[in-house]
Amino acid sequence: MDIPDILITETQLRGNNGDSGTPKWIAYHGLVYNVSDCPRWRKEMHENLHFPGQDLTSEFPDAPHNEVVFKNPCVKVVGRLKETGA
């Protein structure tokens, strides 16, 4: 997987939540993904549980799927989430 050499701040992640035409980004284990084109992210929330614009790492263990979802062609890597204080 090619990971762009781009650091994304928490503020940038939160701002890309699908509002006002922004893309829908999520973070997982330090990577930021654009899920705008994924059918299950077309509505405001994913499966009525998760909002875009958030780090979903802590919520992932409860998901009914595994990390293979990040290999879906509709999921695009945007960059790395900048560590707090970094």
Secondary structure as GFF3:
##gff-version 3
##sequence-region A 1 86
A	DSSP	beta_strand	7	8	.	.	.	ID=ss1
A	DSSP	alpha_helix	10	15	.	.	.	ID=ss2
A	DSSP	three_ten_helix	19	21	.	.	.	ID=ss3
A	DSSP	beta_strand	25	28	.	.	.	ID=ss4
A	DSSP	beta_strand	31	34	.	.	.	ID=ss5
A	DSSP	three_ten_helix	39	41	.	.	.	ID=ss6
A	DSSP	beta_strand	54	55	.	.	.	ID=ss7
A	DSSP	three_ten_helix	57	62	.	.	.	ID=ss8
A	DSSP	three_ten_helix	67	71	.	.	.	ID=ss9
A	DSSP	beta_strand	76	81	.	.	.	ID=ss10
###
